Amino acid sequence: MIPTAESLQGKPVPSVTFKARPDDQWQDITTDQLFKDKTVVVFALPGAFTPTCSSTHLPGYNELAGVFRENGVDDIVCISVNDAFVMNEWKAGQEADNVTLIPDGNGDFSEGMGLLVDKRELGFGKRSWRYSMLVKDGIIDKMFIEPEKEGDPFEVSDADTMLAYINPEAQKPQPVVMFSKPGCPHCARAKAVLRDNQVAFTDISQDKTINTSVLMAVSGQMTWPQVFIGGKLIGNADAVEAHFART
């Protein structure tokens, strides 16, 4: 049975050591390192690379990371019962540079939360239930636990709900979309500018369907990259650099 949010609020997070591989080197990361003397937003999910987790849950927190930090959050942590290799590959594929992905490979943290559930009917084994929480100096301040129902409910643990709890008046950033080309050095430069400014963006890379004709149709330009912020065309890498130099 899934515990209630109220039963967990005010309690310390479980004391666990995670087996992680930052920079492709094994490293033990303790809950003290993650939470002591910090305000941390945590969201947990059933698995890396799964549909809702990849399309909405992780991207939502990654995109709003800058706003969370403006409102007193020191770090955003994603926890899943996956091994370190899987979590690293997922983070790279999602370009989730604004979120700390933590592998709860043995499920120790999820079990300590009382939120380790059996998903053998899907071939998953034991996984974390989906939830989010605000942790202050290792103590759970607020919990949002998905309702116990069939399927994979995703109703309350999203980034928007957490941000609304922390600051209902917080202003969300405008969506940023980049049309890029593999191997393009100017595209790499524009991406670096966005990341240096902690701007989450959607990268639409050239392929058989996104070609120069499509780029011309949406931007009026034929050179890569082309960046849009809030639906407005900013332009190429030089224009992106100039835009953030002014802000």
C-alpha positions as CSV (number, residue, x, y, z in Angstrom):
1,M,0.0,0.0,0.0
2,I,1.3,3.4,-1.0
3,P,1.8,5.7,2.1
4,T,0.1,9.1,2.2
5,A,2.0,12.3,1.6
6,E,1.0,13.6,5.0
7,S,2.5,10.6,6.7
8,L,5.9,11.3,5.2
9,Q,6.1,15.1,5.6
10,G,8.3,16.2,8.4
11,K,10.3,13.0,8.3
12,P,14.0,12.7,7.3
13,V,14.8,11.1,3.9
14,P,16.2,7.5,4.1
15,S,20.0,7.3,4.8
16,V,21.3,5.6,1.7
17,T,24.6,5.4,-0.3
18,F,24.0,5.5,-4.1
19,K,26.4,3.8,-6.5
20,A,26.8,6.4,-9.3
21,R,29.3,7.0,-12.1
22,P,29.7,10.8,-12.7
23,D,32.5,11.3,-15.3
24,D,32.4,7.5,-15.9
25,Q,34.1,6.8,-12.6
26,W,32.5,4.9,-9.8
27,Q,31.6,7.1,-6.9
28,D,29.5,6.6,-3.7
29,I,27.0,9.5,-3.1
30,T,25.3,9.7,0.2
31,T,22.0,11.2,1.1
32,D,23.9,13.7,3.3
33,Q,25.9,14.9,0.3
34,L,22.6,15.4,-1.7
35,F,20.5,17.0,1.0
36,K,22.5,18.3,4.0
37,D,22.2,22.1,4.4
38,K,20.4,22.3,1.1
39,T,16.9,22.9,-0.3
40,V,16.3,20.2,-2.9
41,V,13.5,19.2,-5.2
42,V,13.3,15.5,-5.8
43,F,11.2,13.6,-8.3
44,A,11.1,9.9,-8.6
45,L,9.8,7.8,-11.5
46,P,9.4,4.2,-12.6
47,G,12.2,4.0,-15.1
48,A,14.6,5.8,-17.5
49,F,13.7,5.8,-21.2
50,T,10.0,5.0,-20.4
51,P,7.4,7.2,-22.2
52,T,6.0,9.6,-19.6
53,C,9.3,9.9,-17.8
54,S,11.1,10.8,-21.0
55,S,8.5,13.0,-22.7
56,T,7.2,15.0,-19.7
57,H,8.5,14.3,-16.2
58,L,12.3,14.8,-16.7
59,P,12.0,17.5,-19.4
60,G,9.6,19.5,-17.3
61,Y,12.0,19.8,-14.4
62,N,14.9,20.3,-16.7
63,E,13.2,23.2,-18.4
64,L,12.1,24.9,-15.1
65,A,15.4,24.4,-13.3
66,G,16.5,28.0,-13.6
67,V,13.2,29.2,-12.1
68,F,13.4,26.7,-9.2
69,R,16.9,28.0,-8.4
70,E,15.7,31.6,-8.5
71,N,13.2,30.6,-5.9
72,G,15.6,29.1,-3.4
73,V,16.1,25.6,-4.7
74,D,19.8,24.4,-4.6
75,D,19.4,21.3,-6.7
76,I,16.9,19.2,-8.6
77,V,17.4,15.4,-8.2
78,C,15.8,12.7,-10.2
79,I,15.7,9.2,-8.7
80,S,14.9,5.9,-10.4
81,V,15.5,2.3,-9.8
82,N,18.0,1.9,-12.6
83,D,21.7,1.3,-12.6
84,A,24.3,4.1,-13.1
85,F,25.0,3.3,-16.7
86,V,21.3,3.5,-17.7
87,M,20.9,6.8,-15.9
88,N,24.0,8.3,-17.5
89,E,22.8,7.3,-21.0
90,W,19.4,8.6,-20.3
91,K,20.6,12.0,-19.1
92,A,22.9,12.3,-22.1
93,G,20.1,11.5,-24.5
94,Q,17.7,13.9,-22.8
95,E,20.3,16.6,-22.6
96,A,19.1,17.1,-19.0
97,D,22.1,19.1,-17.8
98,N,20.1,21.0,-15.2
99,V,19.0,17.9,-13.2
100,T,21.1,15.6,-11.1
101,L,20.2,12.0,-12.0
102,I,20.7,9.5,-9.2
103,P,20.6,5.7,-9.7
104,D,18.8,3.9,-7.0
105,G,20.0,0.6,-8.5
106,N,19.1,-1.7,-5.6
107,G,15.9,0.3,-4.7
108,D,17.2,1.0,-1.2
109,F,16.1,4.7,-1.2
110,S,12.7,3.9,-2.8
111,E,12.1,1.1,-0.2
112,G,13.1,3.4,2.6
113,M,10.5,5.9,1.4
114,G,7.9,3.1,1.4
115,L,7.4,3.7,-2.3
116,L,9.1,0.7,-3.9
117,V,6.4,-1.2,-5.8
118,D,6.1,-4.4,-7.7
119,K,5.9,-4.0,-11.5
120,R,6.6,-7.6,-12.5
121,E,3.5,-7.7,-14.7
122,L,5.4,-5.3,-17.0
123,G,8.7,-7.2,-16.6
124,F,10.1,-4.3,-14.6
125,G,10.6,-6.0,-11.3
126,K,10.5,-3.6,-8.4
127,R,10.5,0.1,-9.2
128,S,9.7,3.4,-7.6
129,W,6.2,4.8,-7.5
130,R,6.0,8.2,-9.1
131,Y,6.2,11.2,-6.7
132,S,7.9,14.5,-6.0
133,M,9.0,16.1,-2.8
134,L,10.6,19.2,-1.5
135,V,13.4,18.4,1.0
136,K,15.0,21.0,3.3
137,D,18.2,20.0,5.1
138,G,17.3,16.3,4.8
139,I,13.7,16.7,6.1
140,I,10.7,16.2,3.8
141,D,8.8,19.5,3.7
142,K,6.2,18.6,1.0
143,M,5.2,15.5,-0.8
144,F,3.2,15.0,-4.0
145,I,2.5,11.3,-4.5
146,E,0.6,10.0,-7.5
147,P,-2.7,8.4,-6.8
148,E,-2.8,4.6,-6.4
149,K,-4.6,3.5,-9.5
150,E,-4.1,1.4,-12.6
151,G,-1.5,2.3,-15.2
152,D,1.1,5.0,-14.7
153,P,-0.7,8.0,-13.2
154,F,1.0,11.4,-13.7
155,E,-1.2,14.1,-12.1
156,V,0.6,15.8,-9.2
157,S,4.4,15.1,-9.3
158,D,5.0,17.3,-12.3
159,A,7.3,20.4,-12.3
160,D,4.5,22.9,-12.6
161,T,2.8,21.6,-9.5
162,M,6.0,21.7,-7.4
163,L,6.8,25.2,-8.7
164,A,3.3,26.4,-7.8
165,Y,3.8,25.1,-4.3
166,I,7.1,26.9,-3.8
167,N,6.0,30.1,-5.4
168,P,2.6,30.5,-7.0
169,E,3.7,33.8,-8.6
170,A,6.8,32.4,-10.2
171,Q,7.2,33.2,-13.9
172,K,8.0,30.3,-16.2
173,P,10.5,30.8,-19.0
174,Q,9.5,31.0,-22.6
175,P,10.0,27.8,-24.6
176,V,13.2,27.6,-26.7
177,V,13.5,25.5,-29.8
178,M,16.6,25.1,-31.9
179,F,16.8,23.7,-35.4
180,S,20.3,22.2,-35.7
181,K,22.4,20.0,-37.9
182,P,24.6,17.1,-36.8
183,G,28.3,18.0,-36.7
184,C,27.6,21.7,-37.2
185,P,30.1,23.8,-35.2
186,H,27.8,26.8,-35.1
187,C,25.1,24.7,-33.7
188,A,27.4,23.5,-31.0
189,R,28.3,27.1,-30.2
190,A,24.6,28.1,-30.0
191,K,23.9,25.2,-27.7
192,A,26.8,26.1,-25.5
193,V,25.5,29.7,-25.1
194,L,22.0,28.3,-24.1
195,R,23.5,25.9,-21.6
196,D,25.8,28.6,-20.1
197,N,22.7,30.7,-19.5
198,Q,20.9,27.7,-18.0
199,V,18.3,27.7,-20.8
200,A,16.6,24.4,-21.4
201,F,15.7,23.9,-25.1
202,T,14.2,21.5,-27.5
203,D,16.7,20.5,-30.2
204,I,15.2,19.6,-33.6
205,S,18.0,18.0,-35.5
206,Q,18.2,17.7,-39.3
207,D,17.1,14.3,-40.6
208,K,15.1,13.1,-43.6
209,T,12.0,15.0,-42.5
210,I,13.7,18.1,-41.1
211,N,15.8,19.3,-44.0
212,T,16.9,22.7,-45.4
213,S,13.5,23.2,-47.1
214,V,11.7,22.8,-43.7
215,L,14.2,25.1,-42.1
216,M,13.6,27.7,-44.8
217,A,9.8,27.3,-44.4
218,V,9.8,27.9,-40.6
219,S,12.5,30.5,-40.3
220,G,13.1,32.1,-43.7
221,Q,16.7,31.1,-43.4
222,M,18.8,28.3,-45.0
223,T,21.7,28.2,-42.5
224,W,22.0,26.1,-39.4
225,P,21.2,26.6,-36.5
226,Q,18.0,28.7,-36.2
227,V,16.8,29.4,-32.6
228,F,13.3,30.4,-31.5
229,I,12.5,31.8,-28.1
230,G,8.9,32.1,-27.1
231,G,7.9,31.6,-30.8
232,K,10.1,34.5,-31.9
233,L,13.0,33.9,-34.3
234,I,16.3,34.9,-32.7
235,G,18.5,33.5,-35.5
236,N,21.8,31.8,-35.9
237,A,24.6,31.3,-33.3
238,D,25.9,34.9,-33.6
239,A,22.3,36.2,-33.0
240,V,22.0,33.9,-30.0
241,E,25.2,35.2,-28.5
242,A,24.1,38.8,-29.1
243,H,20.7,38.1,-27.6
244,F,22.1,36.8,-24.3
245,A,24.8,39.5,-24.2
246,R,21.9,42.0,-24.0
247,T,20.0,40.2,-21.3
